[in-house]
């Protein structure tokens, strides 16, 4: 058995891990888009790094675009196999993949105008809505905690990782030709043990090999009890004291709902006045409906809050408005009163959030609040780095608004939480720990953390590298 790392190798996006079995079968773990990697991003998303026609099956850990977003490209280029995912992941992919196709077409309008002015040929979208439609027909739902036989020699099981609703680690048992077994677990993205909405990450079966994410392998989050205080401070300073607008780029699934849930609790507790809050993202609006549909995945705390809440809704209060209409979105530019605007994407790389940042970045009374991971080259990453000016839609804008960061709202575990997640394993039985989905310096730090914990043979593959794994 061999594994080729075609994405998220020494970087944080584009997860694509291709298992090549001795019997000729190929199983792909995730097929995500690269994001925020500068001018190379488009080429990396068009070229997957392998032949899609030779892939037999795809197992998807969760719906985030850096894990699922290239699947329609895979299908467009000839993949015809089954795609296995949890029911919430499938529901979210219906939304997110269509949204991705729409964003590509929308953003290319701006890009192609500049290309035509330079005498260059316009670009075609990586895929379109028809490719998404063909993709969605290939999904097969599989629940948590049940072994599923792909075929005679391979079975897998999903276990909860609490990263977003429906997110899962993928544990495979693979029988090679001589009857020996290989036990491989891919963690996907690991969530946090005290998430306000979801149950904590679950234990997973003993593995010989673990492909482990490492996004925050060099960081510790602030304590959960500090999150609401920090958010309240930013809201008070910006909207009450400075009469400004608070712009929050947030991933459409879980992070948006986490922030809304926090504001809901503040509003009900009387901690903030009646400030208008807008969720301006069709994807975020629809993702909220998907989360409400799958309340069985919620933890007991939020279930109890919903039962006690007068409107029985953790994601809704009187001054909150969900926006899908384009004209209503544009009207927010003319709103003079203080308000909070939450919009996707979390890295501020695509969607309506780029327009809101463009229109509000030049006023000192406003705040741009980052609440999740941003790749260094993304718009969110450049803002967090303290750049005095940033380029948006090809034009340079001076950063006069204050840029704040509350990392504790991240859906990714920090390095202590990842070590805690891995503690269900007998270290002496793990033959190789493979780190993906992290910046290289961060991965080196996390490798050191793991080695101090007693893990042996921790490796960091390069992009495109293939590792040979033995069965036992």
C-alpha positions in Angstrom: 0.0 0.0 0.0 1.2 3.5 -0.9 -0.2 6.9 -0.1 0.4 10.0 -2.3 0.0 13.4 -0.7 -1.5 15.6 -3.4 -2.6 18.5 -1.2 -2.4 19.9 2.3 1.2 18.8 2.5 3.3 21.4 4.3 0.4 23.8 3.8 -3.1 24.1 5.2 -5.5 23.8 2.3 -6.3 21.4 -0.6 -6.5 18.2 1.3 -6.1 15.2 -1.1 -4.6 12.0 0.1 -4.5 9.1 -2.4 -4.3 5.5 -1.2 -2.9 3.1 -3.9 -3.5 -0.5 -2.9 -1.6 -3.5 -4.1 -4.7 -4.9 -5.9 -4.8 -1.8 -8.1 -7.7 0.0 -6.4 -7.3 3.6 -5.5 -9.1 5.4 -2.6 -9.0 9.1 -2.2 -9.3 10.7 1.2 -10.8 14.2 0.7 -10.5 16.3 -2.5 -10.3 19.9 -1.5 -9.5 23.3 -3.1 -6.3 25.2 -2.3 -7.1 28.6 -0.9 -5.1 31.8 -0.4 -1.8 30.6 -2.0 -1.4 33.6 -4.3 -1.1 33.4 -8.1 -0.4 29.6 -8.0 -3.7 28.8 -6.4 -5.7 28.6 -9.6 -3.2 26.2 -11.4 -3.1 24.0 -8.3 -6.9 23.7 -8.3 -7.0 22.8 -12.0 -4.4 20.1 -11.8 -5.3 17.6 -9.1 -1.9 15.8 -9.1 -3.3 12.4 -10.2 -5.5 10.7 -12.8 -9.2 11.1 -11.6 -10.3 8.3 -13.9 -8.2 5.8 -12.0 -9.7 6.6 -8.6 -12.3 4.0 -7.5 -13.7 5.6 -4.3 -13.6 8.8 -2.4 -14.2 9.1 1.4 -14.9 12.6 2.6 -14.1 13.8 6.2 -16.2 16.9 6.1 -17.8 19.6 4.0 -15.3 22.5 4.3 -14.2 23.6 0.8 -10.5 23.0 1.5 -11.6 19.3 1.9 -14.5 19.0 -0.5 -14.3 21.8 -3.0 -12.4 20.1 -5.8 -14.7 17.1 -5.9 -16.7 18.5 -8.9 -13.4 19.0 -10.7 -12.6 15.4 -10.0 -15.9 14.4 -11.5 -15.5 16.8 -14.4 -12.2 15.1 -15.2 -13.7 11.5 -15.2 -14.2 10.2 -11.7 -17.3 8.0 -11.6 -17.0 6.2 -8.2 -19.0 6.4 -5.0 -18.4 9.2 -2.5 -18.9 8.3 1.2 -19.8 10.9 3.8 -22.0 11.5 6.9 -25.6 12.7 6.3 -24.9 16.3 7.5 -21.8 16.5 5.3 -23.8 15.5 2.3 -26.5 18.1 3.1 -23.7 20.8 3.5 -22.0 19.7 0.3 -25.3 20.4 -1.6 -25.0 24.0 -0.4 -21.2 24.5 -0.4 -20.3 23.0 -3.7 -23.0 25.0 -5.5 -21.9 28.1 -3.7 -18.3 27.4 -4.7 -19.3 27.1 -8.4 -21.2 30.4 -8.1 -18.3 32.2 -6.4 -15.9 31.1 -9.1 -18.1 32.5 -11.8 -18.7 35.7 -9.9 -15.0 36.3 -8.9 -13.8 35.5 -12.4 -15.8 38.4 -13.8 -13.4 40.8 -11.9 -10.4 38.7 -12.9 -11.3 38.4 -16.5 -11.9 42.1 -16.9 -8.3 42.8 -15.9 -7.1 39.9 -18.1 -8.9 41.2 -21.2 -7.5 44.7 -20.5 -4.0 43.1 -20.5 -4.7 41.3 -23.7 -4.9 37.9 -22.0 -7.5 35.2 -22.6 -10.3 35.0 -20.0 -10.3 32.0 -17.6 -13.0 29.4 -17.4 -14.3 28.3 -14.0 -12.7 25.2 -12.5 -16.2 23.7 -12.6 -19.8 24.8 -13.0 -23.2 24.0 -11.5 -23.7 21.1 -13.9 -20.5 19.5 -12.6 -21.8 19.9 -9.1 -25.1 18.3 -10.0 -23.3 15.3 -11.4 -21.2 15.1 -8.3 -24.1 15.1 -5.8 -25.5 12.0 -7.4 -22.5 10.0 -6.3 -22.8 10.6 -2.6 -23.5 7.6 -0.3 -24.5 8.4 3.4 -22.7 6.6 6.2 -23.4 7.3 9.9 -20.8 7.6 12.7 -19.6 4.5 14.6 -20.5 1.8 12.1 -18.2 -0.3 9.9 -18.9 0.0 6.2 -17.6 -2.5 3.7 -16.4 -0.7 0.5 -15.5 -4.1 -1.0 -14.2 -7.4 0.3 -10.7 -6.2 1.3 -11.5 -2.7 2.6 -13.8 -1.4 5.3 -14.0 2.0 7.1 -15.7 3.7 10.0 -16.5 7.4 10.6 -16.0 8.8 14.2 -17.0 12.3 15.3 -14.2 15.0 15.4 -16.4 17.9 16.4 -14.8 20.2 13.9 -18.1 21.1 12.2 -21.4 19.3 12.1 -20.9 15.9 10.5 -17.1 16.1 10.5 -15.4 12.7 10.9 -12.1 10.9 11.3 -11.8 8.0 8.8 -10.5 4.7 10.1 -9.8 2.1 7.5 -8.9 -1.6 7.8 -7.3 -2.8 4.6 -6.6 -6.5 3.8 -3.6 -6.9 1.5 -3.1 -9.8 -0.9 -1.2 -12.1 1.6 -4.0 -11.8 4.2 -2.3 -9.2 6.4 -4.1 -6.1 7.6 -3.2 -2.4 7.6 -5.1 -0.1 10.0 -5.0 3.5 8.9 -6.8 6.5 10.4 -7.1 9.9 8.8 -8.1 12.4 11.4 -9.5 15.0 9.0 -9.7 18.3 10.9 -9.8 17.8 14.7 -12.3 20.0 16.6 -12.2 21.2 20.2 -13.3 19.2 23.3 -15.5 22.0 24.7 -17.3 23.2 21.5 -20.3 25.2 22.4 -22.5 23.4 19.9 -21.2 19.9 19.2 -20.3 16.8 21.2 -16.6 16.5 21.9 -14.4 14.5 19.5 -14.8 10.7 19.9 -12.2 8.0 20.4 -11.2 6.1 17.3 -10.0 2.5 16.7 -6.3 1.6 17.3 -4.3 2.4 14.2 -1.0 1.3 12.7 -0.7 4.5 10.8 -2.3 7.9 11.5 -2.5 10.8 9.0 -3.0 13.7 11.4 -3.8 17.4 10.8 -1.5 19.9 12.4 -3.1 23.4 11.7 -2.5 24.7 15.3 0.5 22.5 16.1 2.3 25.5 17.5 -0.5 27.3 19.2 -2.6 27.2 22.4 -6.1 28.8 22.3 -7.3 31.1 25.0 -9.6 29.6 27.6 -13.2 29.2 26.5 -14.5 31.4 29.3 -12.5 34.3 27.9 -14.2 34.1 24.4 -17.5 35.8 25.3 -15.7 38.5 27.3 -13.3 39.3 24.4 -16.2 39.4 21.9 -18.2 41.6 24.2 -15.2 44.0 24.5 -14.9 44.3 20.7 -18.7 44.8 20.2 -18.8 47.4 23.0 -15.7 49.4 21.7 -16.7 49.3 18.0 -20.5 49.6 18.0 -21.3 51.4 21.2 -18.3 53.7 21.9 -17.1 54.4 18.4 -20.5 54.0 16.6 -18.8 51.9 14.0 -19.4 48.7 12.0 -18.0 45.4 13.1 -17.2 43.1 10.2 -16.7 39.5 11.0 -15.4 37.1 8.3 -16.5 33.6 9.4 -16.7 30.2 7.9 -20.4 29.5 7.0 -20.6 26.3 9.0 -20.2 26.2 12.8 -18.1 29.4 13.2 -20.9 31.6 12.0 -23.3 29.8 14.2 -20.9 29.8 17.2 -20.7 33.6 17.0 -24.5 34.0 16.5 -25.0 31.7 19.5 -22.7 33.9 21.6 -24.4 37.1 20.5 -27.8 35.4 21.2 -26.7 34.6 24.8 -25.4 38.2 25.3 -28.6 39.7 24.0 -30.8 37.5 26.2 -28.6 38.3 29.2 -28.9 42.1 28.5 -25.1 42.5 28.1 -25.4 44.3 24.8 -28.0 46.9 23.6 -30.3 46.3 20.6 -27.5 46.3 17.9 -28.5 45.2 14.4 -26.8 42.0 13.4 -26.7 40.8 9.8 -25.7 37.4 8.6 -25.0 38.3 5.0 -24.3 35.1 3.2 -26.7 32.8 1.4 -24.4 29.9 2.3 -24.4 30.8 6.0 -28.1 31.2 6.1 -28.7 27.8 4.5 -26.0 26.1 6.6 -27.8 27.4 9.7 -30.9 25.6 8.5 -28.9 22.4 7.9 -27.5 22.6 11.5 -31.0 23.0 12.9 -32.1 20.0 10.8 -29.4 17.8 12.5 -29.9 18.8 16.2 -29.2 15.2 17.2 -25.5 16.2 16.7 -25.7 19.0 19.2 -24.3 18.7 22.7 -26.6 18.6 25.8 -25.8 22.2 26.8 -27.1 23.8 23.7 -30.1 21.5 23.7 -31.0 22.6 27.2 -30.5 26.3 26.1 -32.9 25.8 23.2 -35.5 24.3 25.5 -35.3 27.2 27.9 -35.0 29.9 25.3 -38.4 31.7 24.7 -38.1 31.5 20.9 -36.6 27.9 21.0 -33.8 29.1 18.7 -30.1 29.4 19.6 -29.4 31.1 16.2 -32.0 33.8 16.2 -32.9 37.0 18.2 -35.0 40.1 17.4 -32.2 42.3 16.1 -30.7 39.5 13.9 -31.4 39.4 10.2 -30.4 36.8 7.7 -29.7 38.2 4.2 -29.6 36.3 1.0 -30.8 39.0 -1.5 -28.0 40.8 -3.3 -29.8 44.2 -3.1 -30.2 43.9 0.6 -26.5 43.0 0.9 -25.5 46.1 -1.1 -27.8 48.3 1.1 -25.6 47.5 4.1 -23.0 49.8 2.5 -25.4 52.8 3.0 -26.4 51.9 6.5 -25.1 54.7 8.8 -25.9 53.3 12.2 -23.6 50.8 14.1 -24.1 47.2 13.2 -22.4 43.8 13.1 -22.0 42.1 9.7 -21.1 38.4 9.7 -20.2 37.0 6.3 -18.3 34.2 4.5 -15.6 33.2 3.8 -13.6 32.9 7.0 -10.3 33.7 5.3 -12.0 36.6 3.5 -10.9 35.1 0.2 -14.2 34.9 -1.6 -17.9 35.9 -1.4 -19.6 39.0 0.0 -17.2 39.5 2.8 -14.6 40.9 0.4 -17.1 43.6 -0.6 -17.8 44.4 3.1 -14.1 44.7 3.9 -13.5 46.8 0.9 -16.3 49.2 1.8 -15.4 49.5 5.5 -11.6 49.1 5.7 -11.0 52.8 5.3 -12.8 54.1 8.4 -11.0 54.1 11.8 -14.2 53.6 13.8 -14.8 50.2 12.2 -13.3 46.9 13.2 -12.6 43.7 11.2 -12.7 40.8 13.6 -11.0 37.5 12.5 -12.3 34.5 14.4 -10.5 31.6 12.6 -7.4 30.4 10.8 -6.3 32.3 7.8 -3.5 31.2 5.5 -0.7 33.8 5.4 -1.4 34.8 1.8 -5.2 35.1 2.1 -6.8 38.5 2.6 -7.6 37.6 6.2 -4.0 36.5 6.7 -2.6 39.7 5.3 -4.9 41.7 7.5 -3.9 39.8 10.6 -0.2 40.3 9.8 -0.8 44.0 10.2 -0.3 45.1 6.5 -0.8 48.8 6.2 -2.6 48.3 2.8 -4.1 45.2 1.1 -5.2 44.4 -2.4 -8.9 43.6 -2.9 -10.3 42.8 -6.4 -7.0 44.0 -7.8 -7.0 47.5 -6.1 -5.0 48.6 -3.1 -6.8 49.8 0.0 -5.3 51.5 3.1 -6.1 49.7 6.3 -7.6 52.3 8.6 -10.1 50.0 10.4 -8.8 48.2 13.5 -8.1 44.5 12.9 -8.8 42.2 15.9 -8.4 38.5 16.3 -10.1 36.0 18.7 -8.5 32.7 17.9 -10.5 30.7 20.5 -13.5 30.6 18.1 -11.4 28.4 15.8 -12.9 25.0 14.9 -9.4 23.5 15.1 -7.9 22.0 18.2 -4.7 23.5 19.5 -1.6 21.2 20.1 -2.6 20.2 23.6 -6.1 19.4 22.4 -4.7 17.3 19.5 -2.5 15.4 21.9 -5.6 14.8 24.1 -7.5 13.6 21.1 -4.7 11.1 20.1 -4.5 9.8 23.7 -6.9 7.0 22.9 -4.1 5.2 21.0 -1.5 2.9 22.2 1.7 4.7 21.0 3.7 1.5 20.9 1.4 0.1 18.2 1.6 3.2 15.9 4.2 2.5 13.1 4.1 6.0 11.6 2.5 9.3 12.4 2.1 11.4 9.3 1.5 15.2 9.7 -0.6 17.1 7.1 -2.7 20.2 6.9 -0.3 22.6 8.5 2.4 25.2 7.7 5.8 23.6 7.7 7.2 25.4 10.7 4.1 24.6 12.6 4.3 21.0 11.7 8.0 20.9 12.9 6.8 22.2 16.2 4.0 19.7 16.5 6.4 16.9 15.5 8.5 17.9 18.5 5.5 17.9 20.8 4.5 14.4 19.6 8.0 13.1 20.0 8.1 14.4 23.6 4.8 12.5 24.2 6.4 9.3 23.1 5.3 9.0 19.5 7.9 7.3 17.2 8.6 7.9 13.5 6.7 11.2 13.0 7.0 12.3 9.4 6.1 15.4 7.4 5.5 14.6 3.7 6.2 17.0 0.9 3.7 17.9 -1.8 3.3 15.1 -4.2 5.4 12.7 -2.1 4.4 9.0 -1.9 5.0 6.9 1.2 5.0 3.1 1.2 3.2 1.5 4.2 3.5 -2.1 5.3 0.6 -4.4 6.4 1.0 -6.4 9.7 
